[in-house]
Amino acid sequence: MLDIFRKKGKGIIDSSKAILSELIPGQKAFIQCISDDCKGIERQRLMDLGFIPGSLVEVEVRSPFRDPTAYRIKGGLIALRKNQASKIQISLVS
């Protein structure tokens, strides 16, 4: 079952519009931006938690059903649901 997640994670390397929810545990990326459809309090909360452009984020732990996932960012461990993580665009660390 983990091979499925690994293949998906490796497949986004070539994508110019990669999103945070596609990463697998152990992968690192830089935050590019938060999607325009994320507005108001939800956008502000993500930014307050450290999900701002240029921040380095790493996938730490994924729950058995892939929701939520814990991300290491700015020294903290933050859990996001898939629908929240899919609003954050990233670029992988090479």
KAQUI-V291547 format. One record per residue. N is the residue number from 1. PHI is phi in whole degrees, 0 to 359 (* if undefined). NEAR is the number of other ideal C-beta (glycine too) atoms within 10 Angstrom. Layout:
# KAQUI-V291547
[[N/PHI/NEAR] [N/PHI/NEAR]]
This chain:
# KAQUI-V291547
[[1/*/5] [2/293/9] [3/298/7] [4/299/9] [5/293/15] [6/296/13] [7/298/10] [8/296/12] [9/298/18] [10/289/12] [11/289/11] [12/273/18] [13/301/10] [14/275/8] [15/278/12] [16/275/8] [17/242/9] [18/290/20] [19/238/18] [20/301/24] [21/293/19] [22/273/20] [23/289/24] [24/250/18] [25/307/15] [26/100/10] [27/280/19] [28/240/14] [29/206/23] [30/258/13] [31/288/21] [32/267/16] [33/192/13] [34/257/20] [35/306/12] [36/294/8] [37/281/8] [38/264/19] [39/231/10] [40/65/7] [41/297/7] [42/297/14] [43/297/16] [44/297/11] [45/297/12] [46/299/20] [47/292/15] [48/297/9] [49/282/16] [50/111/17] [51/277/26] [52/241/14] [53/307/12] [54/95/7] [55/285/16] [56/273/13] [57/229/23] [58/229/16] [59/280/21] [60/264/15] [61/221/12] [62/240/19] [63/293/10] [64/304/6] [65/257/7] [66/69/12] [67/208/15] [68/272/16] [69/235/22] [70/264/15] [71/241/24] [72/267/16] [73/213/18] [74/51/12] [75/83/6] [76/249/9] [77/245/11] [78/241/18] [79/262/15] [80/234/21] [81/285/12] [82/301/16] [83/293/11] [84/283/22] [85/295/23] [86/287/15] [87/267/20] [88/248/24] [89/271/17] [90/225/25] [91/228/13] [92/292/17] [93/279/11] [94/273/5]]
